[in-house]
């Protein structure tokens, strides 16, 4: 595990966390590089999620509500692929004030973690937060975790490493702990997959993205974001020792699953 950055007892800061509008793919590019989570993406990431993920704020609220059902005193709530700490902020707001848990946010992008630190300070997160820079494609020692989040993250982990990651999560969960997984998924058949994608692109256009932006980002993500079907994700969870799993959210090609030990 790489060095960690700690945020202890953060209080509300005077400065706001700046969020720029996502225009990363608004100009024609001669060469489309693979999508990454570096400086340019981090600067617009919150706007990107709001405009690119259907019902994103509803999903965040549901994730936080479910986390409240499983979080236990003296444990860690871990956000794997925490990006700018949106989930951590939502959880801190919804968890009972007297529930003593610590947050752990793990992300491979230092630029995302810088945004996360600023947001945690600006929103006045009350609980201890440990932000760590680590690659989820590598071994991940976890212990004492009551809730683990993989919100739009597993799809970016290399397929050969996904089972290893989920087994690491399963081993780190306390009895009765839960994994909350949100993923972009494939349709069960070519027909439905095409329909879900068509509806998704219309959704993005309705939020101000041009067809050029949609096409160029799709190309950038082609070798980076590799989705599974919903049933493939459920089978993977079962293989990794999650005894129960159920869908709590579904919108065409986006899905949320909660899995317990």
One Martini backbone bead per residue (centre of mass of N, CA, C, O) as a GRO file, in nm:
protein
  261
    1UNK     BB    1   0.096   0.036   0.023
    2UNK     BB    2   0.069   0.349  -0.008
    3UNK     BB    3   0.082   0.637   0.101
    4UNK     BB    4  -0.097   0.835   0.333
    5UNK     BB    5  -0.376   1.053   0.384
    6UNK     BB    6  -0.482   1.254   0.653
    7UNK     BB    7  -0.815   1.326   0.799
    8UNK     BB    8  -0.877   1.514   1.096
    9UNK     BB    9  -1.132   1.678   1.209
   10UNK     BB   10  -1.291   1.827   1.005
   11UNK     BB   11  -1.368   2.153   0.896
   12UNK     BB   12  -1.523   2.409   0.778
   13UNK     BB   13  -1.452   2.583   0.503
   14UNK     BB   14  -1.443   2.875   0.319
   15UNK     BB   15  -1.392   2.713   0.083
   16UNK     BB   16  -1.472   2.597  -0.224
   17UNK     BB   17  -1.529   2.342  -0.447
   18UNK     BB   18  -1.430   2.327  -0.757
   19UNK     BB   19  -1.645   2.304  -1.060
   20UNK     BB   20  -1.626   2.209  -1.375
   21UNK     BB   21  -1.712   2.184  -1.692
   22UNK     BB   22  -1.763   1.930  -1.915
   23UNK     BB   23  -1.515   1.957  -2.210
   24UNK     BB   24  -1.308   1.730  -2.304
   25UNK     BB   25  -1.485   1.642  -2.595
   26UNK     BB   26  -1.565   1.913  -2.772
   27UNK     BB   27  -1.313   1.866  -2.944
   28UNK     BB   28  -1.152   1.767  -3.204
   29UNK     BB   29  -0.967   1.462  -3.230
   30UNK     BB   30  -0.713   1.295  -3.383
   31UNK     BB   31  -0.651   1.153  -3.099
   32UNK     BB   32  -0.760   0.890  -2.884
   33UNK     BB   33  -0.717   0.858  -2.568
   34UNK     BB   34  -0.718   0.706  -2.293
   35UNK     BB   35  -0.885   0.709  -2.025
   36UNK     BB   36  -0.848   0.921  -1.732
   37UNK     BB   37  -0.776   1.037  -1.369
   38UNK     BB   38  -0.660   1.307  -1.394
   39UNK     BB   39  -0.654   1.640  -1.388
   40UNK     BB   40  -0.878   1.699  -1.600
   41UNK     BB   41  -1.091   1.509  -1.481
   42UNK     BB   42  -1.098   1.609  -1.187
   43UNK     BB   43  -1.203   1.903  -1.252
   44UNK     BB   44  -1.496   1.759  -1.386
   45UNK     BB   45  -1.621   1.506  -1.240
   46UNK     BB   46  -1.886   1.594  -1.105
   47UNK     BB   47  -2.022   1.686  -1.367
   48UNK     BB   48  -1.993   1.422  -1.521
   49UNK     BB   49  -2.173   1.251  -1.333
   50UNK     BB   50  -2.433   1.420  -1.337
   51UNK     BB   51  -2.446   1.394  -1.676
   52UNK     BB   52  -2.373   1.058  -1.710
   53UNK     BB   53  -2.547   0.955  -1.459
   54UNK     BB   54  -2.821   0.813  -1.389
   55UNK     BB   55  -2.937   0.913  -1.096
   56UNK     BB   56  -2.690   0.988  -0.914
   57UNK     BB   57  -2.815   1.112  -0.653
   58UNK     BB   58  -2.993   0.872  -0.590
   59UNK     BB   59  -2.772   0.666  -0.561
   60UNK     BB   60  -2.622   0.803  -0.329
   61UNK     BB   61  -2.859   0.788  -0.131
   62UNK     BB   62  -2.891   0.478  -0.135
   63UNK     BB   63  -2.609   0.405  -0.045
   64UNK     BB   64  -2.625   0.551   0.228
   65UNK     BB   65  -2.870   0.401   0.340
   66UNK     BB   66  -2.746   0.115   0.327
   67UNK     BB   67  -2.500   0.172   0.501
   68UNK     BB   68  -2.666   0.223   0.761
   69UNK     BB   69  -2.757  -0.086   0.787
   70UNK     BB   70  -2.428  -0.194   0.827
   71UNK     BB   71  -2.300  -0.011   1.010
   72UNK     BB   72  -2.041  -0.032   1.266
   73UNK     BB   73  -1.900   0.000   1.547
   74UNK     BB   74  -1.547   0.014   1.503
   75UNK     BB   75  -1.542   0.051   1.196
   76UNK     BB   76  -1.510   0.040   0.847
   77UNK     BB   77  -1.562   0.264   0.568
   78UNK     BB   78  -1.516   0.170   0.226
   79UNK     BB   79  -1.392   0.351  -0.064
   80UNK     BB   80  -1.359   0.220  -0.384
   81UNK     BB   81  -1.305   0.473  -0.568
   82UNK     BB   82  -1.360   0.779  -0.439
   83UNK     BB   83  -1.241   1.022  -0.559
   84UNK     BB   84  -1.420   1.315  -0.437
   85UNK     BB   85  -1.605   1.205  -0.183
   86UNK     BB   86  -1.919   1.187  -0.213
   87UNK     BB   87  -1.991   0.935  -0.041
   88UNK     BB   88  -1.867   1.024   0.227
   89UNK     BB   89  -2.041   1.273   0.268
   90UNK     BB   90  -2.317   1.127   0.264
   91UNK     BB   91  -2.260   0.937   0.501
   92UNK     BB   92  -2.198   1.143   0.723
   93UNK     BB   93  -2.486   1.268   0.712
   94UNK     BB   94  -2.663   0.989   0.767
   95UNK     BB   95  -2.525   0.898   0.994
   96UNK     BB   96  -2.523   0.862   1.303
   97UNK     BB   97  -2.368   1.076   1.517
   98UNK     BB   98  -2.286   0.823   1.731
   99UNK     BB   99  -2.134   0.671   1.503
  100UNK     BB  100  -1.829   0.488   1.524
  101UNK     BB  101  -1.655   0.558   1.240
  102UNK     BB  102  -1.438   0.500   0.966
  103UNK     BB  103  -1.286   0.637   0.685
  104UNK     BB  104  -1.200   0.491   0.359
  105UNK     BB  105  -1.010   0.617   0.081
  106UNK     BB  106  -0.961   0.477  -0.250
  107UNK     BB  107  -0.713   0.581  -0.498
  108UNK     BB  108  -0.510   0.622  -0.800
  109UNK     BB  109  -0.564   0.943  -0.780
  110UNK     BB  110  -0.422   1.229  -0.671
  111UNK     BB  111  -0.620   1.436  -0.794
  112UNK     BB  112  -0.873   1.322  -0.659
  113UNK     BB  113  -0.770   1.343  -0.363
  114UNK     BB  114  -0.750   1.648  -0.360
  115UNK     BB  115  -1.052   1.691  -0.394
  116UNK     BB  116  -1.138   1.530  -0.146
  117UNK     BB  117  -1.005   1.703   0.071
  118UNK     BB  118  -1.160   1.961   0.006
  119UNK     BB  119  -1.446   1.848   0.047
  120UNK     BB  120  -1.420   1.749   0.339
  121UNK     BB  121  -1.361   2.031   0.451
  122UNK     BB  122  -1.605   2.194   0.330
  123UNK     BB  123  -1.830   1.980   0.461
  124UNK     BB  124  -1.757   1.880   0.751
  125UNK     BB  125  -1.643   1.615   0.829
  126UNK     BB  126  -1.661   1.430   1.140
  127UNK     BB  127  -1.495   1.194   1.058
  128UNK     BB  128  -1.251   0.993   1.010
  129UNK     BB  129  -1.006   1.018   0.734
  130UNK     BB  130  -0.856   0.783   0.499
  131UNK     BB  131  -0.637   0.855   0.240
  132UNK     BB  132  -0.558   0.642  -0.046
  133UNK     BB  133  -0.301   0.544  -0.268
  134UNK     BB  134  -0.427   0.293  -0.499
  135UNK     BB  135  -0.426  -0.008  -0.678
  136UNK     BB  136  -0.691  -0.230  -0.753
  137UNK     BB  137  -0.501  -0.441  -0.915
  138UNK     BB  138  -0.398  -0.496  -0.641
  139UNK     BB  139  -0.334  -0.571  -0.342
  140UNK     BB  140  -0.591  -0.561  -0.059
  141UNK     BB  141  -0.572  -0.490   0.263
  142UNK     BB  142  -0.847  -0.591   0.473
  143UNK     BB  143  -1.013  -0.474   0.786
  144UNK     BB  144  -1.288  -0.405   0.970
  145UNK     BB  145  -1.541  -0.414   0.764
  146UNK     BB  146  -1.885  -0.317   0.708
  147UNK     BB  147  -1.836  -0.123   0.448
  148UNK     BB  148  -1.833  -0.153   0.088
  149UNK     BB  149  -1.741   0.042  -0.196
  150UNK     BB  150  -1.846   0.016  -0.560
  151UNK     BB  151  -1.867   0.308  -0.745
  152UNK     BB  152  -1.792   0.291  -1.055
  153UNK     BB  153  -1.519   0.074  -1.047
  154UNK     BB  154  -1.500  -0.227  -1.141
  155UNK     BB  155  -1.508  -0.154  -1.455
  156UNK     BB  156  -1.186  -0.053  -1.423
  157UNK     BB  157  -1.105  -0.327  -1.361
  158UNK     BB  158  -0.940  -0.579  -1.442
  159UNK     BB  159  -1.081  -0.876  -1.505
  160UNK     BB  160  -0.846  -1.055  -1.373
  161UNK     BB  161  -0.889  -0.874  -1.082
  162UNK     BB  162  -1.181  -0.893  -0.964
  163UNK     BB  163  -1.183  -1.144  -0.788
  164UNK     BB  164  -0.954  -1.060  -0.602
  165UNK     BB  165  -1.090  -0.804  -0.493
  166UNK     BB  166  -1.349  -0.941  -0.378
  167UNK     BB  167  -1.192  -1.124  -0.184
  168UNK     BB  168  -1.068  -0.898  -0.020
  169UNK     BB  169  -1.335  -0.782   0.074
  170UNK     BB  170  -1.454  -1.033   0.208
  171UNK     BB  171  -1.222  -1.068   0.419
  172UNK     BB  172  -1.267  -0.765   0.546
  173UNK     BB  173  -1.537  -0.845   0.649
  174UNK     BB  174  -1.760  -0.851   0.871
  175UNK     BB  175  -2.006  -0.980   1.020
  176UNK     BB  176  -2.266  -0.855   0.821
  177UNK     BB  177  -2.146  -0.733   0.593
  178UNK     BB  178  -2.111  -0.498   0.304
  179UNK     BB  179  -2.163  -0.466  -0.047
  180UNK     BB  180  -2.163  -0.180  -0.271
  181UNK     BB  181  -2.273  -0.199  -0.613
  182UNK     BB  182  -2.188   0.003  -0.902
  183UNK     BB  183  -2.287  -0.040  -1.255
  184UNK     BB  184  -2.211  -0.086  -1.570
  185UNK     BB  185  -2.414  -0.269  -1.808
  186UNK     BB  186  -2.511  -0.528  -1.988
  187UNK     BB  187  -2.710  -0.672  -2.186
  188UNK     BB  188  -2.849  -0.990  -2.235
  189UNK     BB  189  -2.885  -0.880  -2.529
  190UNK     BB  190  -2.836  -0.721  -2.819
  191UNK     BB  191  -3.101  -0.570  -2.817
  192UNK     BB  192  -3.088  -0.451  -2.526
  193UNK     BB  193  -2.813  -0.322  -2.548
  194UNK     BB  194  -2.890  -0.120  -2.768
  195UNK     BB  195  -3.121   0.019  -2.618
  196UNK     BB  196  -2.967   0.115  -2.368
  197UNK     BB  197  -2.763   0.289  -2.524
  198UNK     BB  198  -2.961   0.476  -2.664
  199UNK     BB  199  -3.084   0.592  -2.402
  200UNK     BB  200  -2.818   0.697  -2.288
  201UNK     BB  201  -2.745   0.900  -2.513
  202UNK     BB  202  -2.999   1.069  -2.477
  203UNK     BB  203  -2.939   1.152  -2.194
  204UNK     BB  204  -2.676   1.306  -2.257
  205UNK     BB  205  -2.802   1.508  -2.452
  206UNK     BB  206  -3.003   1.628  -2.236
  207UNK     BB  207  -2.718   1.729  -2.076
  208UNK     BB  208  -2.533   1.870  -2.330
  209UNK     BB  209  -2.422   1.659  -2.507
  210UNK     BB  210  -2.260   1.582  -2.781
  211UNK     BB  211  -2.195   1.362  -3.027
  212UNK     BB  212  -1.895   1.407  -3.019
  213UNK     BB  213  -1.850   1.362  -2.717
  214UNK     BB  214  -1.969   1.077  -2.706
  215UNK     BB  215  -1.782   0.943  -2.917
  216UNK     BB  216  -1.503   1.014  -2.789
  217UNK     BB  217  -1.552   0.885  -2.514
  218UNK     BB  218  -1.613   0.603  -2.607
  219UNK     BB  219  -1.329   0.558  -2.726
  220UNK     BB  220  -1.168   0.614  -2.461
  221UNK     BB  221  -1.328   0.366  -2.300
  222UNK     BB  222  -1.299   0.093  -2.455
  223UNK     BB  223  -1.017  -0.010  -2.284
  224UNK     BB  224  -1.127   0.066  -1.974
  225UNK     BB  225  -1.436   0.005  -1.990
  226UNK     BB  226  -1.559  -0.321  -1.864
  227UNK     BB  227  -1.848  -0.470  -1.888
  228UNK     BB  228  -2.102  -0.655  -1.741
  229UNK     BB  229  -2.334  -0.849  -1.668
  230UNK     BB  230  -2.540  -0.896  -1.414
  231UNK     BB  231  -2.503  -1.208  -1.388
  232UNK     BB  232  -2.193  -1.195  -1.375
  233UNK     BB  233  -2.173  -1.034  -1.113
  234UNK     BB  234  -2.331  -1.235  -0.935
  235UNK     BB  235  -2.142  -1.476  -0.980
  236UNK     BB  236  -1.891  -1.339  -0.868
  237UNK     BB  237  -1.996  -1.294  -0.583
  238UNK     BB  238  -2.048  -1.592  -0.515
  239UNK     BB  239  -1.752  -1.692  -0.555
  240UNK     BB  240  -1.653  -1.474  -0.320
  241UNK     BB  241  -1.881  -1.525  -0.066
  242UNK     BB  242  -2.162  -1.409  -0.129
  243UNK     BB  243  -2.475  -1.508  -0.005
  244UNK     BB  244  -2.609  -1.222  -0.078
  245UNK     BB  245  -2.811  -1.068  -0.349
  246UNK     BB  246  -2.935  -0.739  -0.461
  247UNK     BB  247  -3.136  -0.521  -0.629
  248UNK     BB  248  -3.172  -0.146  -0.594
  249UNK     BB  249  -3.090  -0.067  -0.901
  250UNK     BB  250  -3.239   0.036  -1.232
  251UNK     BB  251  -3.101   0.173  -1.551
  252UNK     BB  252  -3.073   0.000  -1.789
  253UNK     BB  253  -2.708   0.026  -1.785
  254UNK     BB  254  -2.769   0.054  -1.467
  255UNK     BB  255  -2.645  -0.082  -1.144
  256UNK     BB  256  -2.750  -0.199  -0.813
  257UNK     BB  257  -2.573  -0.385  -0.550
  258UNK     BB  258  -2.633  -0.588  -0.262
  259UNK     BB  259  -2.388  -0.757  -0.051
  260UNK     BB  260  -2.352  -1.041   0.166
  261UNK     BB  261  -2.220  -1.270   0.420
   0.00000   0.00000   0.00000
